[in-house]
């Protein structure tokens, strides 16, 4: 009887501790949860360009999700392996030497293309996060692009992401991250637009607060070039949250086009372009993955999607990258208004060495 009583008391004590632990996580997360403004807010310029006017009509853009410097080819991601409870053999935080390697690769890319690219639209840029060993990536990118305008739209601010929940000593930790935009020209205005839609509680406390960064550039044609840097929701079964975000982006873009402006949207859509098969690069070998498409009637037919169908832009991070085995998809691309002509588009195949995404480059002409 004494042994049974002791076991019951021990199990009861463990249960109480677990309840207190999870309750503490929720209460602390709720009290410290960042609540961004619902209305558009002005973004400050952290670096300024001396070029105030777009006098040419041809420009080159790059969009790239740099994966917070932690998702190069050697890395896996515990959350992709259903690691909300425990990490198993997956990485919660990428070793510092790999983060430094990925950052060096990104800096090399910017230095290689800074003379030929006019606009860089970046996603998952860390300012100071535990997952990337608090390396100031945004500062490093600014230094690699001297003379470019730079601004930052925060979309992930959390004092402590507690997952994996059963490994508090191995938690994801503090995150400060967002969208970084660099341009050879100085916009007259940059604004952060909070995207609608939320993850269910309590997940939303520790998830990204998705946004888009809108930039206005004056041209010599009495019109503005409006550029929207975006990163739509991931881990969104059935694309339910994106179904709320997309109409917001559509209305925002079409309102600018209705004014006569040129409009370009670029980023990580976390969806494939309309009619593009998600398993195009590995047909019949989807490995349990599913990826939705943007609805074909999302925009009027005279708006054009720009992507390179021959190169994947994202690889799944359940395991370290292995060509031919790791599932690859295309979810990073551009969308342009009818008064913008696409001259060329190509994805830069890096073998996913520095991120779980690859850069996409387009050259356009304003009509």
GUKEPA-534799 format. One line per 10 residues: number of its first residue (from 1); their letters; for each residue x, y, z of N, C-alpha, C. Coordinates in steps of 0.001 Angstrom, whole numbers, padded with zeros to 6 digits. Example, Ala and Ser with C-alpha at 12.3 -4.5 7.8 and 13.67 -1.06 7.14 Angstrom:
1 = AS = 013190 -005690 007800 012300 -004500 007800 013200 -003300 007800 ~ 012850 -002250 007080 013670 -001060 007140 012900 000030 007870
***
This chain:
1 = XXXXXXXXXX = 000821 -001196 000000 000000 000000 000000 000857 001249 000000 ~ 001932 001238 000796 002801 002413 000879 003445 002710 -000468 ~ 003850 001638 -001191 004484 001828 -002494 003488 002418 -003488 ~ 002256 001874 -003485 001239 002408 -004392 000922 003862 -004057 ~ 000864 004142 -002779 000578 005514 -002353 001682 006466 -002800 ~ 002927 006002 -002665 004075 006823 -003060 004065 007080 -004567 ~ 003732 006023 -005335 003692 006174 -006799 002609 007159 -007196 ~ 001410 007034 -006549 000322 007953 -006866 000693 009384 -006534 ~ 001335 009569 -005396 001739 010924 -005005 002780 011483 -005975 ~ 003698 010628 -006389 004747 011080 -007320 004144 011460 -008665
11 = XXXXXXXXXX = 003224 010603 -009166 002580 010915 -010437 001746 012179 -010330 ~ 001075 012343 -009184 000283 013556 -008975 001149 014801 -008961 ~ 002333 014691 -008306 003251 015832 -008245 003777 016182 -009636 ~ 004102 015134 -010441 004585 015369 -011802 003509 016042 -012639 ~ 002262 015576 -012499 001156 016160 -013248 000958 017630 -012886 ~ 001049 017941 -011589 000897 019330 -011143 002014 020199 -011699 ~ 003242 019662 -011693 004377 020414 -012238 004192 020697 -013725 ~ 003715 019678 -014468 003493 019871 -015897 002417 020912 -016158 ~ 001338 020848 -015374 000265 021838 -015538 000795 023240 -015255 ~ 001563 023377 -014167 002136 024692 -013826 003102 025167 -014914
21 = XXXXXXXXXX = 003883 024228 -015462 004847 024570 -016505 004139 025100 -017748 ~ 003132 024371 -018232 002417 024801 -019433 001601 026062 -019171 ~ 001042 026171 -017990 000296 027382 -017650 001231 028579 -017605 ~ 002428 028380 -017038 003418 029459 -016985 003842 029912 -018367 ~ 004046 028946 -019280 004407 029284 -020665 003324 030144 -021303 ~ 002076 029724 -021136 000973 030446 -021760 000826 031847 -021167 ~ 000856 031950 -019832 000657 033252 -019186 001780 034212 -019560 ~ 003038 033741 -019505 004159 034609 -019859 004073 035027 -021334 ~ 003743 034065 -022204 003620 034395 -023618 002515 035393 -023870 ~ 001388 035221 -023192 000250 036126 -023377 000585 037531 -022888
31 = XXXXXXXXXX = 001278 037628 -021738 001613 038940 -021179 002664 039668 -022015 ~ 003555 038909 -022638 004655 039527 -023394 004392 039548 -024899 ~ 003211 039110 -025327 002912 039007 -026752 002958 040370 -027431 ~ 003707 040447 -028512 003806 041680 -029299 002552 041835 -030137 ~ 001937 043001 -030077 000725 043288 -030830 001004 044449 -031800 ~ 001352 044143 -033045 001643 045229 -034001 000384 046010 -034349 ~ 000597 047231 -034800 -000515 048089 -035205 -001261 047464 -036385 ~ -002580 047506 -036322 -003387 046990 -037433 -003344 047935 -038628 ~ -003248 049230 -038372 -003190 050224 -039441 -001762 050306 -040001 ~ -001610 050719 -041265 -000267 050886 -041833 000582 051851 -041008
41 = XXXXXXXXXX = 001846 051500 -040822 002768 052338 -040050 003992 052660 -040895 ~ 004545 053836 -040693 005707 054288 -041466 006963 053565 -041016 ~ 007754 053127 -041985 009031 052480 -041699 010158 053508 -041778 ~ 011025 053559 -040765 012168 054470 -040856 013225 053916 -041803 ~ 014008 054802 -042386 015088 054388 -043277 016369 054262 -042463 ~ 016932 053060 -042438 018158 052818 -041690 019395 053123 -042513 ~ 019216 053241 -043812 020285 053598 -044730 019607 054363 -045865 ~ 020237 055401 -046365 019600 056292 -047337 020385 056292 -048643 ~ 019650 056301 -049766 020269 056408 -051078 020224 057862 -051539 ~ 021196 058247 -052314 021226 059617 -052842 020408 059740 -054126
51 = XXXXXXXXXX = 020002 058606 -054710 019191 058617 -055935 017730 058807 -055567 ~ 017152 059937 -055906 015792 060276 -055479 014728 060005 -056539 ~ 015121 059821 -057792 014139 059711 -058875 014512 058569 -059802 ~ 013514 057778 -060228 013729 056716 -061195 013634 057326 -062595 ~ 014781 057547 -063218 014810 058184 -064541 014822 057149 -065667 ~ 015200 055910 -065347 015226 054849 -066356 013870 054140 -066352 ~ 013704 053176 -067245 012459 052397 -067283 012703 050908 -067086 ~ 013970 050490 -067017 014311 049071 -066877 015009 048857 -065534 ~ 014518 047875 -064756 015056 047631 -063410 015110 046130 -063132 ~ 016055 045771 -062268 016232 044368 -061894 015964 044192 -060409
61 = XXXXXXXXXX = 015230 043132 -060098 014811 042832 -058734 015293 041440 -058322 ~ 015530 041276 -057032 015774 039954 -056449 014873 039802 -055239 ~ 014229 038644 -055120 013571 038281 -053874 014246 037028 -053339 ~ 014458 037006 -052017 015145 035858 -051415 014773 035764 -049938 ~ 014264 034622 -049547 014088 034302 -048135 015406 033708 -047661 ~ 016134 034448 -046839 017479 034030 -046442 017469 033043 -045278 ~ 016273 032671 -044803 016175 031595 -043813 016882 031873 -042510 ~ 016897 033142 -042076 017509 033610 -040824 018932 033099 -040614 ~ 019601 032753 -041695 020983 032283 -041604 021123 030906 -040989 ~ 019998 030219 -040751 020070 028954 -040027 019637 027737 -040802
71 = XXXXXXXXXX = 019346 027892 -042110 018760 026766 -042836 019506 026462 -044129 ~ 020831 026444 -044044 021636 026037 -045179 021528 024543 -045427 ~ 022284 024054 -046390 022150 022665 -046831 022405 021659 -045717 ~ 023246 022007 -044752 023601 021053 -043692 022538 020941 -042606 ~ 021574 021845 -042627 020637 021978 -041514 019311 021280 -041784 ~ 018679 020842 -040706 017275 020465 -040736 016548 021358 -039744 ~ 015227 021276 -039750 014430 022168 -038906 013443 021321 -038115 ~ 013575 021370 -036805 012781 020491 -035943 011280 020663 -036159 ~ 010838 021884 -036468 009406 022136 -036610 008843 021442 -037850 ~ 009678 021289 -038896 009247 020570 -040094 009080 019078 -039822
81 = XXXXXXXXXX = 009692 018597 -038754 009618 017190 -038392 008664 016985 -037217 ~ 007617 017842 -037164 006599 017763 -036115 007245 017829 -034736 ~ 008173 018779 -034586 008942 018853 -033358 008395 019805 -032321 ~ 007083 019998 -032269 006526 020916 -031286 006759 020408 -029866 ~ 006836 019073 -029695 007020 018519 -028354 008477 018238 -028044 ~ 009204 017680 -029005 010623 017389 -028789 011342 017464 -030135 ~ 012636 017680 -030077 013393 017900 -031309 013875 016617 -031951 ~ 013958 015538 -031179 014510 014303 -031718 015951 014519 -032144 ~ 016259 014132 -033369 017627 014326 -033873 017772 015616 -034673 ~ 016695 016406 -034769 016734 017631 -035567 017314 018797 -034773
91 = XXXXXXXXXX = 017777 019806 -035492 018364 020992 -034872 017264 021936 -034391 ~ 017385 022394 -033149 016544 023485 -032684 017218 024806 -033019 ~ 018491 024895 -032729 019292 026051 -033115 020502 025558 -033905 ~ 020667 026115 -035082 021778 025731 -035945 023104 026129 -035301 ~ 024126 025274 -035333 025433 025641 -034773 025947 026961 -035339 ~ 026630 027706 -034508 027075 029049 -034885 027945 029037 -036137 ~ 028819 028044 -036285 029700 028040 -037455 028910 027906 -038757 ~ 027774 027211 -038720 026946 027089 -039918 026197 028391 -040195 ~ 025733 029063 -039134 025082 030365 -039324 026067 031345 -039955 ~ 027291 031342 -039475 028310 032236 -040028 028606 031886 -041480
101 = XXXXXXXXXX = 028609 030589 -041805 028819 030171 -043191 027685 030655 -044081 ~ 026450 030505 -043622 025294 030941 -044410 025280 032452 -044597 ~ 025624 033166 -043539 025677 034629 -043631 026747 035059 -044631 ~ 027904 034416 -044583 028971 034748 -045526 028530 034485 -046964 ~ 027772 033406 -047180 027267 033109 -048515 026293 034162 -049007 ~ 025420 034635 -048117 024475 035686 -048488 025206 036980 -048806 ~ 026183 037331 -047988 026956 038550 -048230 027703 038465 -049562 ~ 028228 037296 -049867 028903 037111 -051152 027948 037287 -052319 ~ 026711 036815 -052153 025698 036984 -053196 025403 038459 -053425 ~ 025220 039223 -052336 024926 040647 -052480 026092 041385 -053135
111 = XXXXXXXXXX = 027291 041042 -052753 028455 041697 -053345 028584 041358 -054822 ~ 028200 040137 -055194 028286 039718 -056595 027284 040463 -057471 ~ 026101 040748 -056921 025013 041294 -057737 024673 042750 -057438 ~ 025363 043384 -056522 024950 044731 -056130 025121 045762 -057244 ~ 025961 045481 -058224 026131 046427 -059325 025096 046228 -060430 ~ 024396 045094 -060416 023448 044800 -061492 022004 044714 -061016 ~ 021779 044664 -059701 020421 044566 -059151 020047 045896 -058509 ~ 018830 046329 -058757 018364 047611 -058222 017585 047470 -056919 ~ 016920 046327 -056730 016076 046135 -055552 016279 044722 -055004 ~ 016532 044618 -053714 016600 043334 -053025 015446 043268 -052023
121 = XXXXXXXXXX = 014571 042267 -052174 013465 042045 -051252 013772 040768 -050468 ~ 014055 040916 -049189 014501 039791 -048367 013476 039460 -047292 ~ 013379 038179 -046983 012514 037717 -045909 013338 036904 -044904 ~ 012820 036791 -043686 013460 036067 -042577 014876 036583 -042325 ~ 014958 037885 -042148 016228 038517 -041787 016227 038743 -040284 ~ 017180 038158 -039594 017253 038314 -038140 018022 039567 -037765 ~ 017519 040242 -036745 018255 041352 -036136 019055 040823 -034950 ~ 018344 040164 -034054 018998 039644 -032852 018129 038516 -032310 ~ 018479 037279 -032675 017662 036126 -032317 018537 035003 -031774 ~ 017996 034275 -030812 018727 033127 -030269 018984 032076 -031330
131 = XXXXXXXXXX = 018033 031899 -032259 018157 030845 -033267 019337 031069 -034202 ~ 019805 032323 -034292 020974 032630 -035124 022098 033234 -034277 ~ 022098 032860 -032978 023176 033233 -032050 023342 034745 -031938 ~ 022226 035456 -032096 022167 036910 -031928 023154 037655 -032842 ~ 023479 037044 -033961 024317 037715 -034959 023461 038762 -035678 ~ 023954 039967 -035795 023186 041080 -036363 023225 041019 -037895 ~ 022393 040168 -038455 022417 039925 -039895 022021 041159 -040700 ~ 020986 041843 -040242 020521 043029 -040973 021635 044069 -041076 ~ 022379 044280 -040006 023505 045220 -040039 024549 044787 -041056 ~ 024828 043481 -041086 025829 042969 -042032 025371 043171 -043470
141 = XXXXXXXXXX = 024083 042983 -043733 023568 043174 -045088 023670 044639 -045505 ~ 023408 045547 -044581 023536 046972 -044906 024968 047308 -045328 ~ 025928 046784 -044579 027325 047073 -044892 027737 046507 -046249 ~ 027087 045405 -046645 027448 044797 -047935 026799 045510 -049112 ~ 025843 046411 -048829 025142 047145 -049885 025249 048650 -049630 ~ 026455 049191 -049647 026620 050628 -049394 025948 051446 -050488 ~ 025339 052546 -050080 024658 053404 -051034 023231 053007 -051310 ~ 022804 051833 -050837 021430 051387 -051009 020566 051880 -049852 ~ 019324 052232 -050156 018347 052461 -049106 018092 051136 -048392 ~ 017902 051206 -047073 017599 050003 -046300 016510 050313 -045286
151 = XXXXXXXXXX = 015521 049435 -045226 014540 049518 -044137 014113 048115 -043726 ~ 013443 048047 -042596 013148 046760 -041964 011728 046761 -041425 ~ 010951 045734 -041789 009579 045593 -041302 009519 044368 -040391 ~ 009371 044613 -039117 009353 043540 -038128 008105 042676 -038296 ~ 008303 041355 -038325 007127 040474 -038372 007216 039289 -037410 ~ 008292 039258 -036620 008428 038174 -035638 009170 038725 -034427 ~ 008416 038924 -033354 009000 039440 -032124 008439 038636 -030962 ~ 009290 037851 -030356 008851 037000 -029252 009997 036872 -028258 ~ 009717 037155 -026994 010757 037084 -025965 011281 035672 -025785 ~ 010405 034695 -025986 010832 033299 -025848 009833 032394 -026549
161 = XXXXXXXXXX = 010286 031746 -027612 009486 030704 -028262 009804 029407 -027525 ~ 008841 028795 -026818 009152 027725 -025873 009258 026332 -026481 ~ 009087 026218 -027804 009145 024883 -028394 010599 024484 -028674 ~ 010904 023183 -028622 010058 022044 -028277 009593 022108 -026809 ~ 008307 021855 -026588 007711 022094 -025278 008294 021218 -024180 ~ 008740 020015 -024524 009278 019112 -023511 010793 019208 -023391 ~ 011380 020233 -024016 012825 020457 -023905 013092 021918 -023564 ~ 012706 022377 -022374 012900 023803 -022046 014353 024236 -022082 ~ 015281 023312 -021889 016710 023634 -021966 017181 023805 -023416 ~ 016339 023418 -024356 016703 023427 -025772 015700 024246 -026581
171 = XXXXXXXXXX = 015089 025249 -025955 014017 026004 -026602 014554 026885 -027729 ~ 013661 027200 -028652 013976 028065 -029794 014435 029440 -029329 ~ 013828 029951 -028257 014307 031162 -027610 013745 032451 -028191 ~ 014456 033546 -027921 014011 034875 -028350 014214 035051 -029850 ~ 013245 035720 -030489 013315 035967 -031929 012981 037418 -032218 ~ 013799 038049 -033051 013542 039395 -033559 013930 039365 -035032 ~ 012918 039376 -035910 013168 039105 -037318 012115 039779 -038183 ~ 012387 039860 -039493 011402 040489 -040365 011836 040582 -041809 ~ 011208 041508 -042539 011469 041749 -043950 012453 042909 -044098 ~ 013475 042710 -044885 014425 043792 -045170 014356 044126 -046658
181 = XXXXXXXXXX = 014292 045412 -046958 014240 045873 -048334 015416 046812 -048591 ~ 016118 046555 -049680 017257 047387 -050085 017017 047859 -051516 ~ 017290 049126 -051775 017094 049634 -053135 018136 050688 -053478 ~ 018478 050714 -054758 019446 051684 -055246 018868 053101 -055207 ~ 017546 053195 -055089 016845 054473 -055121 016164 054729 -053777 ~ 015903 055987 -053495 015290 056389 -052239 013776 056519 -052402 ~ 012992 055717 -051702 011539 055882 -051795 011083 057141 -051070 ~ 009953 057652 -051498 009382 058800 -050794 008625 058340 -049557 ~ 008294 057050 -049534 007550 056528 -048389 007720 055015 -048319 ~ 007791 054488 -047106 007778 053046 -046880 006843 052768 -045706
191 = XXXXXXXXXX = 005947 051805 -045878 004965 051520 -044832 004855 050021 -044591 ~ 004653 049690 -043326 004402 048303 -042920 002896 048076 -042884 ~ 002441 047029 -043575 001023 046691 -043603 000820 045354 -042891 ~ 000150 045375 -041759 -000150 044152 -041044 -001170 043334 -041832 ~ -000838 042057 -042097 -001749 041202 -042842 -002798 040609 -041906 ~ -004035 040475 -042373 -005082 039885 -041533 -004885 038376 -041413 ~ -005644 037772 -040496 -005582 036326 -040299 -004685 035960 -039143 ~ -005118 034993 -038341 -004369 034587 -037158 -004334 033073 -037037 ~ -003236 032589 -036463 -003183 031195 -036064 -004097 030999 -034854 ~ -004566 029782 -034604 -005396 029543 -033417 -004565 029697 -032140
201 = XXXXXXXXXX = -005247 030044 -031059 -004585 030106 -029755 -004296 028687 -029271 ~ -003198 028499 -028484 -002223 029504 -028080 -001070 029688 -029073 ~ -001142 028999 -030223 -000055 029027 -031191 000259 030436 -031656 ~ -000781 031284 -031801 -000569 032618 -032357 000356 033465 -031491 ~ 000430 033173 -030202 001284 033954 -029296 002747 033842 -029714 ~ 003126 032666 -030217 004537 032395 -030498 004839 032342 -031998 ~ 003860 032699 -032827 004051 032668 -034275 004357 034066 -034819 ~ 004676 034104 -036126 004949 035377 -036791 003674 036205 -036914 ~ 003829 037513 -036867 002755 038452 -037186 003029 038952 -038602 ~ 002482 038243 -039569 002836 038452 -040976 002490 039865 -041449
211 = XXXXXXXXXX = 003351 040398 -042306 003129 041748 -042821 003660 041851 -044240 ~ 003384 042972 -044867 003961 043330 -046157 004582 044715 -046021 ~ 005673 044958 -046737 006341 046263 -046715 006155 046928 -048073 ~ 005483 048077 -048079 005172 048786 -049325 006089 049999 -049464 ~ 006658 050177 -050664 007585 051276 -050945 007127 052041 -052178 ~ 007218 053380 -052105 006818 054257 -053219 008044 054993 -053769 ~ 008216 054892 -055081 009338 055547 -055736 008808 056481 -056826 ~ 009219 057717 -056839 008773 058637 -057899 009473 058320 -059215 ~ 008769 058503 -060302 009342 058338 -061637 009175 059645 -062402 ~ 009799 059723 -063563 009702 060928 -064389 008420 060936 -065215
221 = XXXXXXXXXX = 007546 059951 -065014 006334 059821 -065831 005076 060227 -065067 ~ 005255 060952 -063977 004122 061369 -063140 003357 060172 -062569 ~ 004069 059074 -062413 003531 057890 -061767 004534 057442 -060712 ~ 004085 056567 -059826 004987 055989 -058831 005195 054508 -059128 ~ 006379 054037 -058824 006630 052601 -058795 006377 052133 -057370 ~ 005424 051226 -057201 005053 050722 -055883 005528 049273 -055771 ~ 006379 049013 -054794 006972 047685 -054604 006507 047135 -053262 ~ 006027 045897 -053278 005526 045254 -052066 006349 044005 -051788 ~ 007042 044021 -050663 007827 042887 -050170 006923 042094 -049225 ~ 006755 040793 -049475 005781 040031 -048694 006329 038677 -048254
231 = XXXXXXXXXX = 005712 038154 -047216 006015 036811 -046710 004743 036269 -046074 ~ 003990 035478 -046842 002702 034984 -046372 002866 033785 -045444 ~ 001779 033396 -044833 001809 032404 -043757 002259 031026 -044239 ~ 003026 030366 -043382 003404 028972 -043552 002698 028151 -042468 ~ 002859 026823 -042538 002222 025929 -041555 000742 026296 -041421 ~ 000095 026323 -042591 -001284 026806 -042703 -002097 025760 -043457 ~ -002510 024675 -042776 -003241 023600 -043466 -004488 024127 -044174 ~ -004600 023747 -045432 -005737 024195 -046220 -005645 025638 -046671 ~ -004514 026298 -046408 -004300 027704 -046808 -005408 028617 -046293 ~ -005888 028345 -045093 -007007 029114 -044544 -006599 030544 -044193
241 = XXXXXXXXXX = -005386 030692 -043638 -004937 032045 -043281 -004576 032820 -044541 ~ -003914 032155 -045475 -003552 032837 -046728 -004792 033268 -047498 ~ -005890 032539 -047346 -007134 032929 -048023 -007658 034258 -047493 ~ -007221 034653 -046304 -007587 035949 -045739 -006556 037010 -046128 ~ -005285 036605 -046212 -004214 037549 -046536 -004250 037981 -048006 ~ -004557 037047 -048899 -004487 037342 -050327 -005440 038453 -050767 ~ -006696 038461 -050330 -007562 039579 -050737 -007038 040935 -050270 ~ -006401 040959 -049097 -005822 042221 -048616 -004729 042689 -049578 ~ -003832 041775 -049957 -002748 042125 -050873 -003296 042517 -052244 ~ -004309 041794 -052707 -004915 042118 -054007 -005515 043516 -053993
251 = XXXXXXXXXX = -006277 043827 -052953 -006923 045136 -052881 -005892 046251 -052780 ~ -004834 045986 -052016 -003768 046980 -051861 -003100 047262 -053204 ~ -002757 046195 -053926 -002068 046347 -055214 -002974 046971 -056266 ~ -004212 046522 -056335 -005111 047045 -057359 -005467 048508 -057109 ~ -005534 048904 -055848 -005798 050308 -055544 -004668 051190 -056063 ~ -003436 050708 -055962 -002295 051477 -056475 -002308 051514 -058002 ~ -002635 050394 -058621 -002698 050362 -060087 -003806 051275 -060608 ~ -004912 051333 -059875 -006028 052199 -060281 -005625 053672 -060281 ~ -004613 054027 -059503 -004100 055396 -059492 -003191 055667 -060692 ~ -002888 054623 -061459 -001982 054757 -062596 -000563 054340 -062282
261 = XXXXXXXXXX = -000317 053831 -061066 001037 053471 -060654 001462 052110 -061210 ~ 002777 051909 -061264 003350 050608 -061568 003424 049824 -060255 ~ 003057 048536 -060279 003007 047752 -059043 003745 046427 -059234 ~ 004625 046129 -058294 005367 044861 -058318 005322 044258 -056918 ~ 004858 043006 -056826 004849 042268 -055570 005857 041137 -055679 ~ 006678 040957 -054656 007654 039882 -054679 007922 039360 -053293 ~ 008171 038056 -053207 008495 037491 -051907 008240 036007 -051831 ~ 008128 035543 -050602 007844 034138 -050292 006339 034026 -050070 ~ 005642 033499 -051067 004186 033411 -051006 003708 032209 -050194 ~ 004594 031249 -049976 004217 029981 -049340 003057 029297 -050060
271 = XXXXXXXXXX = 002957 029544 -051351 002054 028866 -052266 002721 028821 -053631 ~ 002331 027864 -054443 002826 027811 -055811 002044 028791 -056687 ~ 002626 029225 -057805 001864 030062 -058742 000643 029300 -059269 ~ -000337 030013 -059803 -001515 029339 -060356 -001120 028291 -061403 ~ -001770 027121 -061313 -001625 026028 -062281 -000254 025345 -062246 ~ 000657 025755 -061359 001986 025126 -061315 001922 023926 -060369 ~ 002246 022750 -060873 002186 021531 -060043 003224 021598 -058920 ~ 002773 021373 -057709 003685 021518 -056571 004780 020456 -056585 ~ 004529 019315 -057255 005534 018248 -057298 006256 018209 -058640 ~ 006316 019343 -059328 006920 019387 -060666 008364 018905 -060684
281 = XXXXXXXXXX = 009110 019165 -059621 010531 018805 -059605 010756 017372 -059129 ~ 009734 016790 -058495 009837 015414 -058023 008489 014725 -058209 ~ 008034 014573 -059445 006702 014006 -059696 006572 012593 -059131 ~ 005452 012368 -058452 005194 011055 -057886 005978 010760 -056632 ~ 006704 011745 -056121 007526 011523 -054922 007332 012682 -053948 ~ 006070 012965 -053613 005747 014118 -052771 006097 013908 -051302 ~ 006355 012668 -050901 006825 012359 -049543 005862 012844 -048456 ~ 004600 012904 -048795 003603 013335 -047817 003373 014828 -047775 ~ 004152 015595 -048543 003984 017044 -048563 002836 017445 -049497 ~ 002190 018548 -049167 001152 019136 -050010 001377 020646 -050030
291 = XXXXXXXXXX = 001293 021243 -051179 001449 022685 -051295 000362 023232 -052199 ~ -000393 024214 -051707 -001479 024781 -052495 -000987 025780 -053526 ~ -001884 026155 -054421 -001605 027160 -055458 -002376 028439 -055167 ~ -001839 029560 -055627 -002649 030765 -055636 -003836 030539 -056559 ~ -005009 031002 -056184 -006176 030825 -057060 -005928 031490 -058412 ~ -006314 030836 -059506 -006058 031418 -060833 -006800 032728 -061068 ~ -007896 032938 -060340 -008631 034194 -060486 -008302 035187 -059376 ~ -007169 034969 -058718 -006728 035845 -057636 -006576 037278 -058124 ~ -006019 037456 -059336 -005865 038773 -059959 -006457 038711 -061366 ~ -006794 039854 -061950 -007240 039871 -063350 -006181 039258 -064266
301 = XXXXXXXXXX = -006608 038768 -065406 -005718 038037 -066313 -004564 038878 -066835 ~ -004708 040210 -066858 -003640 041033 -067417 -002514 041307 -066418 ~ -002669 040870 -065166 -001548 040868 -064228 -000721 039616 -064503 ~ 000600 039715 -064369 001478 038612 -064786 002337 038103 -063641 ~ 002384 036761 -063495 003285 036128 -062537 004630 035893 -063204 ~ 005704 036130 -062460 007055 035953 -062988 007800 034948 -062127 ~ 008119 033797 -062726 008880 032767 -062008 009635 031923 -063023 ~ 010632 031223 -062532 011460 030356 -063362 011023 028916 -063113 ~ 010316 028286 -064047 009779 026944 -063803 010835 025845 -063806 ~ 012080 026193 -064110 013119 025164 -064223 013933 024987 -062954
311 = XXXXXXXXXX = 013766 025888 -061975 014596 025839 -060761 013714 025917 -059515 ~ 013846 024980 -058582 013073 025072 -057339 013570 026230 -056489 ~ 012650 026846 -055756 013049 027967 -054911 013006 027628 -053424 ~ 012478 026450 -053074 012385 026068 -051664 012577 024562 -051545 ~ 013265 024165 -050498 013399 022745 -050206 012853 022502 -048806 ~ 012262 021345 -048612 011751 020997 -047301 012914 020647 -046373 ~ 012768 021022 -045109 013902 020958 -044172 013713 019900 -043093 ~ 012994 018840 -043430 012842 017742 -042464 014191 017089 -042177 ~ 015058 017085 -043181 016405 016523 -043070 017383 017465 -043762 ~ 018683 017314 -043526 019656 018076 -044313 019444 017822 -045807
321 = XXXXXXXXXX = 019828 018810 -046618 019538 018746 -048047 020367 017684 -048753 ~ 019672 016880 -049565 020331 015899 -050412 019613 015915 -051756 ~ 020313 016355 -052797 019725 016466 -054123 019144 015125 -054565 ~ 017897 015142 -055046 017247 013931 -055504 016448 013228 -054428 ~ 016724 013559 -053170 016001 012946 -052059 015126 013967 -051334 ~ 015657 015170 -051135 014918 016222 -050440 013853 016803 -051364 ~ 012639 016954 -050875 011547 017460 -051703 011736 018943 -051983 ~ 011541 019340 -053257 011761 020706 -053710 010488 021252 -054360 ~ 010226 022542 -054145 009034 023174 -054698 009373 024586 -055172 ~ 008362 025291 -055673 008535 026674 -056142 007456 027535 -055481
331 = XXXXXXXXXX = 007879 028395 -054553 006921 029245 -053836 007392 030702 -053744 ~ 008507 031037 -054380 009050 032398 -054356 008974 032964 -055769 ~ 008304 034109 -055939 008125 034658 -057279 007594 036085 -057192 ~ 007337 036665 -058368 006858 038045 -058473 005499 038069 -059158 ~ 004790 039164 -058935 003544 039470 -059634 003610 040939 -060034 ~ 003308 041234 -061312 003446 042618 -061794 002145 043087 -062438 ~ 001909 044380 -062361 000704 044988 -062919 000803 045047 -064446 ~ -000319 045270 -065126 -000339 045234 -066606 000565 046259 -067281 ~ 000923 047343 -066593 001782 048351 -067214 003266 048083 -066982 ~ 003587 046877 -066498 004980 046459 -066301 005243 045246 -067192
341 = XXXXXXXXXX = 006274 045318 -068027 006617 044196 -068911 007778 043411 -068327 ~ 007621 042102 -068276 008682 041223 -067766 009667 040945 -068900 ~ 010900 041372 -068727 011919 041121 -069746 012582 039765 -069561 ~ 012882 039417 -068305 013525 038128 -068037 013274 037739 -066590 ~ 013343 036449 -066332 013217 035945 -064968 014054 034676 -064838 ~ 014800 034575 -063766 015572 033360 -063509 015767 033195 -062008 ~ 015759 031954 -061583 016121 031633 -060207 017605 031289 -060177 ~ 018268 031697 -059121 019710 031461 -058984 019899 030157 -058226 ~ 020368 029138 -058915 020505 027807 -058307 021790 027745 -057475 ~ 021618 027798 -056164 022753 027734 -055238 022883 026360 -054587
351 = XXXXXXXXXX = 022038 025416 -054997 022049 024119 -054339 021621 024215 -052883 ~ 020865 025250 -052553 020364 025471 -051184 021501 025487 -050158 ~ 022640 026005 -050577 023799 026025 -049691 023627 026971 -048508 ~ 022940 028094 -048707 022916 029139 -047680 021541 029371 -047065 ~ 020515 028758 -047620 019154 028931 -047111 018300 027792 -047649 ~ 017132 027610 -047047 016182 026637 -047602 015395 027242 -048759 ~ 015722 028466 -049132 015144 029125 -050303 016279 029561 -051233 ~ 015934 029803 -052500 016905 030289 -053471 016412 031604 -054067 ~ 017352 032494 -054419 016959 033808 -054955 016271 033698 -056310 ~ 015341 034623 -056544 014686 034745 -057841 014925 036164 -058344
361 = XXXXXXX = 015346 036284 -059597 015732 037575 -060172 014879 037867 -061398 ~ 014338 039070 -061470 013597 039486 -062662 014119 040848 -063127 ~ 014010 041045 -064433 014234 042364 -065033 012931 042779 -065695 ~ 012493 044000 -065399 011213 044481 -065910 011396 045824 -066602 ~ 010412 046169 -067416 010385 047474 -068066 009057 048142 -067761 ~ 009134 049390 -067292 007919 050152 -067038 007406 050688 -068361 ~ 006169 050380 -068673 005605 050725 -069988 005170 052185 -070021
***
